[in-house]
Amino acid sequence: MATETTQAAGDGLADTVGVASQDAGSAPGMPQLDFATWGNQIFWLVLALIAIYLVLSRVALPRIAAVLAERQGTISNDIAKAEDLKRQAEAAEEAYNKALADARAEAQAISQRTREEIKAEVAEANKKADAEIAAKAAESEKAINEIRATAMENVEAVAKETALALVAALGGSADAKDVDPAVANRMKG
């Protein structure tokens, strides 16, 4: 029985292979490779390409060109703005450097004027101080001279009294008229 089933299955397989080989002889295979339909295929290919060309040239490419032109315009404007901003930045930097140099020069001038003013004030203060010192020195000298004169008078008076007291202690008699010229002579040198 098993052999009958295998034979029956083998016969069926043979029948199927036989039908396929008969169809292969009568059917060309893939329709794209059938020479009988190539004219229609070429017509539809050309028609599809023309339609694609028209859609691309009338709709898609103008939009793409507009976008590219807009981008190019934006890029050009941005570059022009950047160059303008660069020039403005350079001008601002030059103005800053000039202002900085002017400020430095002004600071130097101010410091020089201040130094000169301080020197003038110091010189004036020195003159005033010298005048005050000279006046005080003159006053002090005058006071010292007065004190010296008073001291000399006092010394002279003490010397006269001492001379009278010494002469009296030694047992002599002296008169103030005799002692005064002797003490004055001795004080002179």
C-alpha distance (Angstrom), angle and dihedral (degrees) to the residues before:
residue distance angle dihedral
M1 . . .
A2 3.64 . .
T3 3.78 89.5 .
E4 3.77 92.3 52.6
T5 3.78 92.1 54.1
T6 3.77 92.1 49.4
Q7 3.78 91.5 49.3
A8 3.76 91.6 48.2
A9 3.79 90.3 49.7
G10 3.78 90.4 46.5
D11 3.82 91.8 50.1
G12 3.82 89.8 51.4
L13 3.76 91.1 50.8
A14 3.76 90.6 49.2
D15 3.77 90.7 51.0
T16 3.81 91.3 52.3
V17 3.81 93.0 48.9
G18 3.79 89.7 47.8
V19 3.84 91.9 53.4
A20 3.81 91.7 48.1
S21 3.77 91.4 51.5
Q22 3.80 91.2 49.8
D23 3.82 91.4 50.1
A24 3.81 91.2 48.3
G25 3.75 90.7 59.7
S26 3.79 94.8 49.2
A27 3.91 99.7 36.5
P28 3.80 119.6 64.0
G29 3.85 94.8 -143.1
M30 3.84 118.5 -129.6
P31 3.82 112.8 33.2
Q32 3.81 92.3 -138.1
L33 3.80 89.0 62.4
D34 3.79 94.4 48.9
F35 3.82 107.2 111.9
A36 3.77 90.6 -153.8
T37 3.86 92.3 67.1
W38 3.80 98.1 40.7
G39 3.81 94.1 98.9
N40 3.79 92.0 55.9
Q41 3.77 91.3 44.2
I42 3.82 92.3 50.9
F43 3.83 90.8 47.2
W44 3.79 92.4 52.5
L45 3.79 91.6 43.0
V46 3.82 91.4 54.1
L47 3.81 91.1 44.2
A48 3.86 91.6 50.6
L49 3.81 91.5 47.2
I50 3.82 91.4 49.9
A51 3.81 90.2 48.7
I52 3.80 91.1 48.8
Y53 3.82 89.9 46.9
L54 3.79 92.4 50.7
V55 3.81 93.3 46.8
L56 3.80 91.9 47.3
S57 3.83 95.8 43.6
R58 3.82 96.3 43.1
V59 3.81 102.1 35.1
A60 3.80 117.3 10.6
L61 3.81 103.0 36.4
P62 3.85 95.2 48.1
R63 3.80 89.1 51.5
I64 3.80 91.2 47.8
A65 3.83 90.2 46.1
A66 3.82 90.1 49.8
V67 3.80 91.5 50.1
L68 3.81 91.1 47.4
A69 3.81 91.4 47.4
E70 3.81 90.4 48.4
R71 3.80 90.5 49.5
Q72 3.80 91.0 47.7
G73 3.80 90.2 49.0
T74 3.78 91.4 48.5
I75 3.79 90.8 48.3
S76 3.82 91.4 48.1
N77 3.80 91.3 47.9
D78 3.79 91.2 47.5
I79 3.80 91.3 49.6
A80 3.82 90.8 48.3
K81 3.82 90.6 48.4
A82 3.79 90.3 47.6
E83 3.81 91.4 51.3
D84 3.81 90.3 47.2
L85 3.79 91.1 49.0
K86 3.80 89.3 47.3
R87 3.82 90.4 53.3
Q88 3.80 90.0 47.2
A89 3.80 90.6 49.1
E90 3.81 90.9 49.7
A91 3.81 90.5 48.5
A92 3.80 90.1 48.0
E93 3.80 90.2 49.1
E94 3.81 91.0 50.1
A95 3.81 90.3 48.4
Y96 3.81 89.8 48.2
N97 3.81 91.9 49.7
K98 3.82 90.7 47.2
A99 3.81 91.4 48.1
L100 3.81 89.7 47.4
A101 3.81 91.6 50.3
D102 3.82 90.4 46.6
A103 3.80 90.5 48.9
R104 3.79 91.1 50.0
A105 3.81 91.1 48.7
E106 3.81 90.4 47.8
A107 3.80 90.5 48.5
Q108 3.81 90.0 51.1
A109 3.81 90.6 49.0
I110 3.80 91.8 47.7
S111 3.79 92.2 48.1
Q112 3.82 90.5 48.1
R113 3.82 91.7 49.3
T114 3.78 90.3 46.7
R115 3.80 91.2 50.3
E116 3.80 90.7 49.6
E117 3.81 91.6 47.3
I118 3.79 91.0 48.6
K119 3.82 90.8 48.2
A120 3.82 89.9 50.1
E121 3.80 91.5 47.7
V122 3.80 91.2 47.2
A123 3.82 91.2 48.3
E124 3.81 90.7 48.8
A125 3.80 91.2 46.0
N126 3.83 88.9 49.1
K127 3.82 90.3 50.9
K128 3.80 90.9 49.3
A129 3.79 91.2 45.4
D130 3.83 91.0 47.6
A131 3.81 90.1 48.9
E132 3.80 91.2 47.9
I133 3.79 91.3 45.8
A134 3.80 90.8 47.9
A135 3.82 90.8 48.4
K136 3.81 91.5 47.4
A137 3.80 90.3 45.0
A138 3.79 89.9 51.3
E139 3.79 90.3 47.7
S140 3.80 90.1 46.8
E141 3.81 91.0 47.3
K142 3.80 89.8 49.4
A143 3.81 90.6 48.0
I144 3.80 90.6 47.0
N145 3.81 90.6 49.2
E146 3.80 90.0 49.0
I147 3.81 90.5 47.7
R148 3.83 90.0 46.8
A149 3.80 91.7 48.5
T150 3.79 90.8 47.4
A151 3.79 90.2 45.8
M152 3.80 90.9 49.1
E153 3.79 90.6 49.8
N154 3.77 89.4 48.4
V155 3.80 91.3 46.9
E156 3.78 90.1 47.7
A157 3.80 91.1 49.7
V158 3.83 91.2 46.7
A159 3.82 90.3 46.2
K160 3.81 91.5 51.4
E161 3.78 92.1 48.0
T162 3.81 91.2 45.6
A163 3.80 91.2 48.4
L164 3.81 90.7 50.5
A165 3.79 90.6 46.7
L166 3.84 92.2 48.5
V167 3.76 93.5 48.2
A168 3.79 89.5 48.4
A169 3.80 91.1 47.0
L170 3.77 91.6 51.4
G171 3.74 90.0 53.8
G172 3.70 100.1 -104.4
S173 3.69 131.4 119.5
A174 3.75 120.0 -126.0
D175 3.68 131.6 178.0
A176 3.83 124.2 -142.0
K177 3.82 87.9 -122.0
D178 3.78 90.7 61.1
V179 3.82 96.3 41.6
D180 3.81 97.1 48.0
P181 3.84 97.6 63.9
A182 3.82 91.8 42.6
V183 3.83 93.2 51.9
A184 3.84 91.4 44.8
N185 3.81 90.6 51.3
R186 3.73 92.5 48.4
M187 3.86 92.8 48.9
K188 3.79 92.3 53.6
G189 3.66 91.4 62.8
